[in-house]
């Protein structure tokens, strides 16, 4: 018995793979075409200018994130298209003080973009930075604020100074006493100092990676940077198992160091409790001291389970180390590339203090206005976060710079572009000119002008997402710069151009007196290459 196949069925059975491929391609072309038309003409953000491909796809943003020059691409877009640019189909970025205030103020109807979720190492790795739920973030931030009280910041000064003095001593690695030291890459050398400070302040014991000799933790800061470079353009979700498998050994070593340090401290705390001793009696009141004792105001129970204690401590170390190191590298780059500023600053510091021991936390240090102006100018030109801190608009929309934006749109401002904006900084934003921060009517620098540039300046962010440890960071930068320049003369290593711009780098990166960064959410830097020499009394 033979089955008879109808003609229509015969055509289906005889359809070739090519026919199905044509159907598949046609459907996809139709989908892409309709999606492109929507994003170009019907998307609520369609009217905002930007590169053509960026209006219809996230690929340009992804491409520049992979290259590490996304901050420069954004700056170029602002030069071409104006103060509002569309960088993905659903993202508009701004370059104005008004927009910054509208997006990041404490009452803004926004939350952190979902990409923050992807910074989690695993589902339990939840800290104040990567949590996107507004209420949960507010709760965690209130707890974190207990770590950075005025008294805790003041008490940190002596520990910073101890590491700084040793770092200064090791910087003078001359072959001949009184001569210039060997050349030092400040990006790596500064990482060592600030990492040692933060591990000491967090755990009561330092990693001591600045010390000569073998130390398994020496490679951690560089490994963290490499890991950030890999993760920044990808930041996937749901791939925790895979990411754990490809985590570099140095990063795993850091996690092991973190967990062992926290576990040791918890055991010490518990042993004191079991012995019936007063809590904290034999413990230094460092960051972990306050985190361990934080309590949930509703239940009175410990606020941080161990996994969240690990997550917050990791945030404090990495964020506290990297951002401070970036700013200090920028500071030393610019003062050595601007001899007039260097000479004025050194005279200012050495005439203010009669000995290095006077340079400590207190009113005399905070009265060094020119030093603070140099630090602010360096942070303006060397933002620790070169691109935007992305925010997603919540139900009800948001007014940004006088215009309404709907729920679901992503908005933000970019650190590098903000700091390199001539409209905000007097027409010479590429110049390292600390005097712009100091009122001086005789030289045409009015109080109104200074107030304006300060309103444009947000190195520690603002609103609910501002840096909880900013006062500690400011103190550390003031101590490092003042004590170092009081003790030592500094110069660029002869023949070195590390960290400088070059003509071949292209538009926005040609200026040799501009410290170059790579964008990996955090700022990646190389150099400057410097030499130190004991000052002549």
Secondary structure as the mmCIF struct_conf table of DSSP 4:
data_model
#
loop_
_struct_conf.conf_type_id
_struct_conf.id
_struct_conf.beg_label_comp_id
_struct_conf.beg_label_asym_id
_struct_conf.beg_label_seq_id
_struct_conf.end_label_comp_id
_struct_conf.end_label_asym_id
_struct_conf.end_label_seq_id
HELX_LH_PP_P HELX_LH_PP_P1 UNK A 3 UNK A 6
HELX_RH_AL_P HELX_RH_AL_P1 UNK A 7 UNK A 13
TURN_TY1_P TURN_TY1_P1 UNK A 14 UNK A 14
HELX_RH_AL_P HELX_RH_AL_P2 UNK A 17 UNK A 37
HELX_RH_PI_P HELX_RH_PI_P1 UNK A 38 UNK A 42
BEND BEND1 UNK A 43 UNK A 43
TURN_TY1_P TURN_TY1_P2 UNK A 44 UNK A 47
BEND BEND2 UNK A 48 UNK A 48
HELX_RH_AL_P HELX_RH_AL_P3 UNK A 52 UNK A 56
BEND BEND3 UNK A 58 UNK A 58
HELX_RH_AL_P HELX_RH_AL_P4 UNK A 59 UNK A 67
TURN_TY1_P TURN_TY1_P3 UNK A 68 UNK A 68
HELX_RH_AL_P HELX_RH_AL_P5 UNK A 70 UNK A 81
BEND BEND4 UNK A 83 UNK A 83
STRN STRN1 UNK A 84 UNK A 88
TURN_TY1_P TURN_TY1_P4 UNK A 89 UNK A 90
STRN STRN2 UNK A 91 UNK A 94
BEND BEND5 UNK A 96 UNK A 96
HELX_RH_AL_P HELX_RH_AL_P6 UNK A 97 UNK A 104
BEND BEND6 UNK A 105 UNK A 105
TURN_TY1_P TURN_TY1_P5 UNK A 106 UNK A 107
BEND BEND7 UNK A 109 UNK A 109
STRN STRN3 UNK A 110 UNK A 112
HELX_RH_3T_P HELX_RH_3T_P1 UNK A 114 UNK A 119
BEND BEND8 UNK A 121 UNK A 122
TURN_TY1_P TURN_TY1_P6 UNK A 123 UNK A 124
TURN_TY1_P TURN_TY1_P7 UNK A 128 UNK A 130
HELX_RH_AL_P HELX_RH_AL_P7 UNK A 134 UNK A 145
TURN_TY1_P TURN_TY1_P8 UNK A 146 UNK A 147
BEND BEND9 UNK A 148 UNK A 148
HELX_RH_AL_P HELX_RH_AL_P8 UNK A 150 UNK A 171
BEND BEND10 UNK A 175 UNK A 176
TURN_TY1_P TURN_TY1_P9 UNK A 177 UNK A 178
BEND BEND11 UNK A 179 UNK A 179
HELX_LH_PP_P HELX_LH_PP_P2 UNK A 180 UNK A 183
STRN STRN4 UNK A 184 UNK A 185
HELX_RH_AL_P HELX_RH_AL_P9 UNK A 186 UNK A 203
BEND BEND12 UNK A 204 UNK A 205
TURN_TY1_P TURN_TY1_P10 UNK A 209 UNK A 210
BEND BEND13 UNK A 211 UNK A 213
TURN_TY1_P TURN_TY1_P11 UNK A 216 UNK A 219
HELX_RH_AL_P HELX_RH_AL_P10 UNK A 220 UNK A 234
BEND BEND14 UNK A 237 UNK A 238
HELX_RH_AL_P HELX_RH_AL_P11 UNK A 240 UNK A 246
HELX_RH_AL_P HELX_RH_AL_P12 UNK A 249 UNK A 274
TURN_TY1_P TURN_TY1_P12 UNK A 275 UNK A 276
HELX_LH_PP_P HELX_LH_PP_P3 UNK A 277 UNK A 278
TURN_TY1_P TURN_TY1_P13 UNK A 279 UNK A 282
BEND BEND15 UNK A 283 UNK A 283
HELX_RH_AL_P HELX_RH_AL_P13 UNK A 287 UNK A 293
STRN STRN5 UNK A 295 UNK A 295
TURN_TY1_P TURN_TY1_P14 UNK A 297 UNK A 299
BEND BEND16 UNK A 301 UNK A 301
STRN STRN6 UNK A 302 UNK A 302
BEND BEND17 UNK A 303 UNK A 303
HELX_RH_AL_P HELX_RH_AL_P14 UNK A 306 UNK A 337
HELX_RH_AL_P HELX_RH_AL_P15 UNK A 339 UNK A 352
BEND BEND18 UNK A 354 UNK A 355
HELX_RH_3T_P HELX_RH_3T_P2 UNK A 356 UNK A 358
BEND BEND19 UNK A 360 UNK A 362
HELX_RH_AL_P HELX_RH_AL_P16 UNK A 363 UNK A 366
TURN_TY1_P TURN_TY1_P15 UNK A 367 UNK A 367
HELX_RH_AL_P HELX_RH_AL_P17 UNK A 369 UNK A 381
BEND BEND20 UNK A 382 UNK A 382
BEND BEND21 UNK A 384 UNK A 385
BEND BEND22 UNK A 387 UNK A 387
STRN STRN7 UNK A 388 UNK A 388
STRN STRN8 UNK A 391 UNK A 393
TURN_TY1_P TURN_TY1_P16 UNK A 395 UNK A 396
STRN STRN9 UNK A 398 UNK A 400
TURN_TY1_P TURN_TY1_P17 UNK A 401 UNK A 402
STRN STRN10 UNK A 403 UNK A 405
TURN_TY1_P TURN_TY1_P18 UNK A 407 UNK A 408
STRN STRN11 UNK A 410 UNK A 413
STRN STRN12 UNK A 414 UNK A 414
HELX_RH_AL_P HELX_RH_AL_P18 UNK A 415 UNK A 419
TURN_TY1_P TURN_TY1_P19 UNK A 420 UNK A 420
TURN_TY1_P TURN_TY1_P20 UNK A 422 UNK A 427
TURN_TY1_P TURN_TY1_P21 UNK A 429 UNK A 430
BEND BEND23 UNK A 431 UNK A 431
HELX_RH_3T_P HELX_RH_3T_P3 UNK A 434 UNK A 437
BEND BEND24 UNK A 438 UNK A 438
STRN STRN13 UNK A 440 UNK A 440
HELX_RH_3T_P HELX_RH_3T_P4 UNK A 441 UNK A 443
TURN_TY1_P TURN_TY1_P22 UNK A 444 UNK A 444
STRN STRN14 UNK A 445 UNK A 445
HELX_RH_AL_P HELX_RH_AL_P19 UNK A 447 UNK A 455
TURN_TY1_P TURN_TY1_P23 UNK A 456 UNK A 456
TURN_TY1_P TURN_TY1_P24 UNK A 459 UNK A 460
HELX_RH_3T_P HELX_RH_3T_P5 UNK A 463 UNK A 465
BEND BEND25 UNK A 466 UNK A 466
TURN_TY1_P TURN_TY1_P25 UNK A 468 UNK A 469
HELX_RH_AL_P HELX_RH_AL_P20 UNK A 470 UNK A 487
STRN STRN15 UNK A 488 UNK A 492
HELX_LH_PP_P HELX_LH_PP_P4 UNK A 493 UNK A 493
TURN_TY1_P TURN_TY1_P26 UNK A 494 UNK A 495
TURN_TY1_P TURN_TY1_P27 UNK A 498 UNK A 499
HELX_RH_3T_P HELX_RH_3T_P6 UNK A 503 UNK A 505
TURN_TY1_P TURN_TY1_P28 UNK A 507 UNK A 508
BEND BEND26 UNK A 509 UNK A 509
TURN_TY1_P TURN_TY1_P29 UNK A 512 UNK A 513
BEND BEND27 UNK A 514 UNK A 514
STRN STRN16 UNK A 517 UNK A 519
BEND BEND28 UNK A 520 UNK A 522
STRN STRN17 UNK A 523 UNK A 525
STRN STRN18 UNK A 529 UNK A 534
HELX_LH_PP_P HELX_LH_PP_P5 UNK A 535 UNK A 536
#
